[in-house]
Amino acid sequence: MTPVTKAYFQLHISVFLVGFTAILGKLISLAEGPLVWWRLLFTCLSLLLLPRIWREWKLLKRKTFWSLAGIGVLVAIHWLTFYGSIKYSNASIALICFSTITIFTAFLEPLVFRKKIKRMEVFLGALVIVGIYMIFRVSGEYVTGIVLGIIAAFLAAVFTIFNKKVVGEAGPNMITFIELFSGFVFLSLLMPWYLQVFPEADFMPVKVDWIYLLVLSLVCTTLAYNLGLKALKHLSAYISNLALNLEPVYGIILAYLVLKEGKDLPLEFYFGTAIILLAVFGHVLSGRLMKRKRPQIL
C-alpha cells in the first residue's frame, strides 16, 4: 500500500468515525448536557497521554491561550446544540442540518476576513434554504431539533473560521486540548444550572452508556482526529475538505442501517436532503473550478 493510498484509507476511516458520533449520541441515554460533559472529560484525558502536548505547552503564548479558550466555549455550545438536535429529532435530521456548515462558512468567512461574497455562494445558500424549508414542512414534530441543528452548524462555522486565525500559533494537539479543556471547564460551571433547569436529566451514565461514551471519546474523537492529521501529510486540502463533506452522508446511511431511521419519512424529506447535499458539494466543486481558472503567477 502506497503512502497516498494509505492516507485515503485513513481519511475516510476518520470521516466515517466522526459520522458515527451522531449514532452514538442517539444510543446514549443521557441528555445532551451530561453527554457532552463526559465526552469532553474522556477526550481531554486521552489527549493528555500524547507526548507532544507537554512539549507544545512550553511554547504557548498567553494571548493564544485565551483565544483558544474562547473558541473552546463555542465548541462546547456547538456540541450541546448538536446533541440537543439529535435528542429532539433524530440522528439523520441533525446531520442534514449540520451539513449546512459549508454554506454558513461561505458567507461568514468573507465577513471576518473582509472578502467579497461570491454570487455562486449566494445561489447555493438559497438552495440550502429551500432544502431546509422542505424538511421543515414534513418534519413538523422535529422543529426544535431542526433549529438546534442549524444553530450547531452556524457555531461550527464560526469556530472553524476563528481557528484559521490561530492555527499557526500552536500545534494541532495543543489547540485541540486547550479548546476541549476550556469547553469542559465552561460546561462544568454551567452544569449545576443545567441540572436545575432539567431536573429529569440523569448525570451518571448507565452501564451500556459507559461503553458508548468511551467509544465516542476515544475512537470517534481522539483516534479520528489523529487519523485525519496523518492523512493530511499526503493529501491536498481540497481532497480533505471533500471527504469531510461526506460526514453527513456516512452518518445518514449509518442512521438508516443502525437506528432504522427514515423509513417512514415522505419523499419530500429526501428531496430536501438531496437539495442541501447538492448545495454543499456544489460549493466545494465550484471552489475547485475557480482555483483552476485563476491565472498562475510565475
C-alpha positions in Angstrom: 0.0 0.0 0.0 1.5 3.3 -1.1 1.6 6.3 1.4 -1.1 8.1 -0.7 -3.4 5.1 -0.8 -2.9 4.6 3.0 -3.7 8.3 3.5 -7.0 8.0 1.6 -7.9 5.0 3.7 -7.0 6.9 7.0 -9.0 9.9 5.9 -12.2 8.0 5.1 -12.0 6.0 8.3 -11.6 9.3 10.2 -14.7 10.8 8.4 -16.6 7.5 9.0 -15.8 7.6 12.7 -16.9 11.2 13.0 -20.1 10.4 11.2 -20.8 7.7 13.8 -20.8 10.2 16.6 -24.4 11.1 15.8 -25.4 7.4 16.1 -23.8 7.1 19.5 -25.4 10.4 20.5 -28.8 8.8 19.9 -27.9 5.5 21.6 -26.6 7.1 24.8 -29.5 7.6 27.2 -28.0 10.7 28.7 -29.4 14.2 27.8 -27.2 16.4 25.7 -25.6 18.3 28.8 -24.2 15.3 30.7 -23.4 13.5 27.4 -21.1 16.4 26.2 -19.6 16.8 29.7 -18.5 13.2 29.8 -17.3 13.2 26.2 -15.1 16.3 26.9 -13.7 14.7 30.1 -12.7 11.4 28.4 -11.3 13.1 25.3 -9.2 15.6 27.4 -7.8 12.7 29.5 -6.9 10.8 26.4 -5.2 13.8 24.8 -3.0 14.2 27.9 -1.4 10.9 27.0 0.0 12.4 23.8 3.7 13.3 24.4 3.6 16.4 22.1 1.1 18.1 24.4 3.7 18.7 27.0 6.3 19.9 24.6 3.9 22.3 22.8 2.7 23.7 26.2 6.1 25.3 26.8 5.9 27.3 23.6 2.3 28.6 24.0 1.8 32.3 24.3 -0.7 33.7 26.9 -2.7 35.6 24.2 -3.0 32.4 22.1 -4.2 30.5 25.2 -7.1 32.9 25.8 -8.1 33.0 22.2 -8.2 29.2 22.1 -10.1 29.1 25.4 -12.8 31.4 23.9 -13.1 29.1 20.9 -13.4 26.2 23.2 -16.5 27.7 24.8 -18.0 27.9 21.3 -17.1 24.3 20.7 -18.9 23.2 23.9 -22.0 25.1 23.0 -21.9 23.7 19.5 -21.8 20.1 20.8 -24.7 20.9 23.2 -26.8 22.1 20.3 -25.8 19.3 18.0 -26.6 16.5 20.5 -29.7 18.5 21.5 -30.7 18.4 17.9 -30.3 14.6 17.9 -32.3 14.2 21.2 -35.2 16.4 20.0 -35.3 14.9 16.5 -33.1 12.1 15.3 -29.6 11.5 14.0 -30.5 11.9 10.3 -32.1 15.3 10.7 -29.3 16.5 13.0 -26.7 15.5 10.4 -28.6 17.1 7.5 -28.8 20.4 9.4 -25.2 20.1 10.3 -24.2 19.8 6.6 -25.1 23.4 6.2 -21.8 24.4 7.9 -20.2 24.7 4.5 -22.7 27.3 3.4 -22.5 29.2 6.7 -18.7 29.3 6.3 -19.0 30.6 2.7 -20.9 33.6 4.0 -19.2 34.2 7.3 -15.6 33.8 6.2 -15.7 36.8 3.7 -17.2 38.9 6.5 -14.5 38.0 9.0 -11.6 38.3 6.5 -13.2 41.2 4.6 -13.5 39.5 1.3 -16.2 39.7 -1.3 -19.1 37.2 -1.2 -19.4 35.3 -4.4 -22.7 35.1 -6.4 -22.4 31.3 -6.7 -22.3 31.1 -2.9 -25.4 33.2 -2.6 -27.2 30.9 -5.0 -26.1 27.8 -3.1 -27.2 29.4 0.1 -30.6 30.0 -1.4 -30.7 26.3 -2.4 -30.0 25.3 1.2 -32.9 27.5 2.5 -35.2 25.7 0.0 -34.0 22.3 1.2 -34.4 23.2 4.9 -37.9 24.5 4.2 -38.9 21.2 2.6 -37.6 19.3 5.6 -39.5 21.7 8.0 -42.8 21.0 6.1 -42.7 17.3 6.5 -40.9 17.1 9.9 -43.1 19.5 12.0 -42.7 17.5 15.2 -38.9 17.9 14.9 -38.9 21.7 14.7 -36.8 22.1 17.9 -34.3 19.6 16.7 -34.0 21.2 13.3 -33.5 24.7 14.8 -30.8 23.3 17.2 -29.1 21.5 14.3 -28.9 24.7 12.3 -27.5 26.6 15.3 -25.0 23.8 15.7 -23.9 24.2 12.1 -23.6 28.0 12.5 -21.5 27.7 15.6 -19.2 25.1 13.9 -18.7 27.5 11.0 -17.8 30.3 13.5 -15.3 28.4 15.5 -13.7 26.9 12.3 -13.1 30.4 11.0 -11.7 31.6 14.3 -9.4 28.5 14.3 -8.0 29.6 11.0 -6.7 32.8 12.7 -4.8 30.9 15.4 -3.9 27.6 13.6 -0.3 28.7 13.1 0.3 29.9 16.7 0.3 26.4 18.3 0.5 22.7 17.5 -2.7 20.9 16.5 -2.7 18.7 19.6 -2.3 21.7 21.9 -5.1 23.6 20.1 -7.4 20.7 20.4 -6.6 20.1 24.1 -7.0 23.7 25.2 -10.2 24.2 23.3 -11.8 21.0 24.6 -10.5 21.5 28.2 -11.8 25.1 28.1 -15.2 23.7 26.9 -15.1 21.2 29.7 -14.5 23.9 32.4 -17.2 26.1 30.9 -19.7 23.2 30.9 -18.7 22.2 34.4 -19.6 25.7 35.6 -22.9 25.5 33.6 -23.9 22.0 34.8 -25.5 22.9 38.2 -27.8 25.4 36.4 -28.5 22.9 33.6 -29.5 20.2 36.0 -31.7 22.6 37.9 -33.5 23.6 34.7 -33.7 20.0 33.5 -34.2 18.0 36.8 -35.2 14.9 34.8 -31.8 14.7 33.2 -29.6 11.9 34.7 -26.0 12.9 35.2 -24.5 9.5 35.7 -24.4 7.1 32.8 -26.0 3.6 32.9 -23.9 0.5 32.3 -24.1 0.5 28.5 -23.6 4.3 28.3 -20.1 4.0 29.7 -19.1 1.8 26.7 -20.7 4.2 24.2 -19.1 7.2 25.8 -15.7 5.6 25.7 -16.1 4.7 22.0 -17.4 8.2 21.3 -14.5 9.9 23.1 -11.5 7.6 22.4 -12.4 6.2 19.0 -14.7 8.8 17.3 -12.9 11.8 18.7 -9.2 11.2 19.6 -8.5 8.4 17.1 -10.5 10.0 14.3 -8.6 13.3 14.8 -5.2 11.7 14.7 -6.1 9.7 11.6 -7.2 12.9 9.9 -3.9 14.6 10.7 -1.8 11.7 9.4 -3.8 11.7 6.1 -3.2 15.4 5.6 0.5 14.8 5.3 -0.1 13.1 1.9 -3.3 14.6 0.6 -4.4 18.1 -0.6 -6.7 20.3 1.3 -9.3 20.0 -1.4 -9.4 16.2 -1.1 -9.6 16.6 2.7 -12.5 19.1 2.6 -14.4 17.0 0.0 -14.1 13.9 2.2 -15.3 15.9 5.3 -18.4 16.8 3.4 -19.2 13.1 3.2 -19.6 13.0 7.0 -23.4 13.7 6.9 -23.7 11.1 4.1 -22.0 8.4 6.1 -24.0 9.4 9.2 -27.3 9.3 7.4 -26.5 5.8 5.9 -25.5 4.6 9.4 -28.6 6.0 10.9 -30.7 4.2 8.4 -28.9 0.9 9.0 -28.3 1.0 12.7 -31.2 3.1 14.0 -33.7 2.2 11.2 -34.4 5.9 10.8 -36.0 7.5 7.8 -38.1 4.5 6.6 -41.4 6.2 7.3 -40.5 9.7 6.1 -42.2 11.1 3.0 -40.4 11.6 -0.3 -40.3 15.4 0.2 -38.0 14.9 3.1 -35.5 13.1 0.8 -35.8 15.9 -1.8 -35.0 18.5 0.8 -32.0 16.4 1.9 -30.8 16.0 -1.7 -31.0 19.7 -2.3 -28.9 20.5 0.8 -26.3 17.9 -0.1 -26.2 19.2 -3.7 -25.6 22.7 -2.5 -22.8 21.5 -0.1 -20.9 19.6 -2.8 -21.7 22.3 -5.4 -19.8 24.8 -3.1 -16.8 22.5 -2.9 -16.7 21.8 -6.6 -17.2 25.4 -7.6 -14.3 26.5 -5.4 -12.1 23.9 -7.1 -13.2 25.2 -10.6 -12.4 28.8 -9.6 -8.9 27.8 -8.5 -8.3 26.2 -11.9 -9.4 29.3 -13.8 -7.1 31.6 -11.9 -4.0 32.6 -13.9 -0.8 31.2 -12.5 1.8 33.8 -11.5 5.3 32.5 -12.4 
